[in-house]
Amino acid sequence: MSPSPRLRPTMLSDLDWVVSVEQDGSNRPFITPWERPQHEGALRFADARHFIVEGEGHERLGFVILQGCRNPHGSVELKRLVLQAKGQGLGRSCVRLLKKLAFTQLHAHRFWLDVKALNERAHQLYLSEGFVEEGRLRESVRVSIEGADGYDSLIVMSMLDREYQARLAMDLEGASPLALHSELS
């Protein structure tokens, strides 16, 4: 059975935990960590949404940052999705929940993200969830893994509202969109 995560708005009291999850060695190679003030800004910026991913017992499992929530062109970005547990289906459940949020509540026309090329697990997840690869920003981010410095490319991916609607019609999104409200509460 796949996990049933919920999203709740991040509070200032969550930010030390958020920063610690970003700094965790299993997450750090795949993201560009922020300092605490950047997270505080995302909490206050009207165009962003910062959420804690919670389990059924309200335990913190990860966090999410969306940007462009008030974008006049309907282009919402999944800026960050960081989870503590790996390989348990939580990422897929979160991506589905975030697609519902973007397309049904934020009325996105385009939901997009970029993923580091070395994060093959996430890249494959996004492909399997219907995101389309738009292109690559070659060697656009500096990475340091276990003392080795180098560069990685970013893969830009997106989904359009009509593609999401087609996935719903083909029952590829799992739970009904009507479950969104209860998943967010």
C-alpha positions in Angstrom: 0.0 0.0 0.0 1.4 3.4 -1.0 1.8 6.1 1.7 -0.8 8.8 2.0 1.1 12.0 2.7 -0.5 15.3 3.7 0.7 18.8 3.2 0.6 21.5 5.8 2.0 25.0 5.6 5.6 25.2 7.0 5.9 27.2 10.2 9.0 29.1 11.4 9.4 26.5 14.1 9.9 23.8 11.3 12.8 25.6 9.6 15.7 24.1 11.7 14.3 20.7 10.8 13.9 21.7 7.1 17.5 22.9 6.9 18.8 19.7 8.6 16.9 17.5 6.0 18.5 19.5 3.2 22.0 19.0 4.8 21.5 15.3 5.1 24.1 13.4 3.1 21.4 11.4 1.2 19.7 14.6 0.0 22.5 17.1 -0.4 24.0 15.8 -3.8 20.6 16.1 -5.4 19.6 19.6 -4.4 21.1 23.1 -4.0 20.5 23.7 -0.3 19.2 27.0 1.0 20.2 28.9 4.1 17.5 29.4 6.7 16.8 33.1 5.6 15.9 31.8 2.1 13.4 29.4 3.6 12.0 32.2 5.8 11.6 34.3 2.6 9.7 31.5 0.9 7.3 31.4 3.9 6.6 35.1 3.5 6.6 35.5 -0.3 3.0 35.5 -1.7 4.0 33.8 -4.9 5.5 30.8 -3.1 4.1 27.9 -1.0 6.3 26.1 1.5 4.8 22.8 2.9 5.8 20.1 5.3 5.0 16.6 4.1 3.4 14.7 6.9 2.5 11.1 7.4 -0.7 9.8 8.8 0.5 10.3 12.4 1.5 13.9 11.6 5.2 13.0 11.6 7.4 15.1 9.4 8.5 13.2 6.3 9.9 16.0 4.1 9.1 19.4 2.7 8.0 21.0 -0.6 8.5 24.5 -2.1 6.4 25.7 -5.0 7.0 29.0 -6.8 5.0 30.9 -9.3 1.8 30.3 -7.5 0.5 33.7 -8.6 2.2 33.6 -12.0 -0.1 35.4 -14.5 0.9 32.8 -17.2 -0.2 29.9 -15.0 3.4 28.5 -14.8 3.9 26.9 -11.4 7.4 25.5 -10.4 8.1 22.6 -8.2 11.2 24.2 -6.7 12.0 21.6 -4.2 10.8 18.2 -3.0 12.9 16.7 -0.3 12.0 13.5 1.6 13.7 11.7 4.3 12.6 8.1 3.4 13.6 6.7 0.1 12.2 3.8 -2.0 8.9 3.5 -0.2 6.6 5.1 -2.8 6.4 8.4 -0.8 7.9 10.4 -3.7 5.3 9.2 -6.2 2.5 9.9 -3.7 3.9 13.4 -3.2 4.3 14.1 -6.9 0.7 13.1 -7.5 -0.5 15.2 -4.6 1.5 18.2 -5.9 0.1 17.8 -9.5 -3.4 17.9 -8.0 -2.6 21.0 -6.1 -1.0 22.8 -9.0 -3.7 22.0 -11.5 -6.9 22.1 -9.4 -6.2 24.7 -6.7 -3.5 26.9 -8.3 -5.1 26.6 -11.7 -1.7 26.0 -13.4 -1.5 25.8 -17.1 2.1 24.4 -16.8 3.7 22.6 -13.8 7.4 22.4 -14.2 10.6 21.5 -12.4 14.3 20.9 -13.0 16.1 17.9 -11.7 19.9 17.2 -11.6 21.0 14.7 -14.2 22.8 12.7 -11.5 19.4 12.2 -9.7 18.3 9.4 -12.0 15.8 8.0 -9.5 13.9 11.3 -9.4 14.2 11.8 -13.2 12.7 8.4 -13.8 9.9 9.1 -11.3 9.0 12.4 -13.1 9.0 10.6 -16.5 6.7 7.8 -15.2 4.4 10.5 -13.7 3.9 12.1 -17.1 6.4 14.9 -17.0 7.9 15.7 -20.4 11.6 16.5 -20.8 11.9 19.9 -22.3 15.7 20.2 -22.4 18.9 20.3 -20.5 20.9 23.1 -19.0 24.4 21.6 -19.6 26.8 21.6 -16.7 24.8 24.5 -15.1 25.3 23.6 -11.4 28.5 23.0 -9.5 28.5 19.8 -7.4 30.8 18.4 -4.8 30.3 14.8 -3.9 32.7 13.1 -1.4 35.4 15.7 -2.1 35.1 15.5 -5.9 34.2 18.8 -7.5 32.5 19.1 -10.9 29.4 20.1 -12.7 26.0 18.6 -13.3 23.3 19.4 -15.8 19.7 20.3 -15.0 16.9 18.5 -16.9 13.9 20.8 -17.3 10.6 18.9 -17.3 7.0 20.0 -17.4 3.4 18.8 -17.6 0.5 20.9 -19.1 -3.0 21.0 -17.8 -4.4 19.1 -20.8 -1.8 16.4 -20.2 -2.9 16.2 -16.6 -6.5 16.0 -17.6 -5.7 13.2 -20.0 -4.0 11.3 -17.2 -7.0 11.7 -15.0 -9.3 10.4 -17.8 -7.1 7.4 -18.2 -7.1 6.8 -14.4 -3.3 7.2 -14.2 -3.3 9.6 -11.2 -4.4 7.2 -8.5 -6.8 8.8 -6.0 -9.7 10.9 -7.2 -9.1 14.6 -7.4 -11.9 15.0 -4.9 -9.5 13.6 -2.3 -7.3 16.6 -2.6 -9.0 18.6 0.1 -8.6 15.9 2.7 -5.0 15.3 1.7 -4.2 18.9 2.3 -5.8 19.1 5.6 
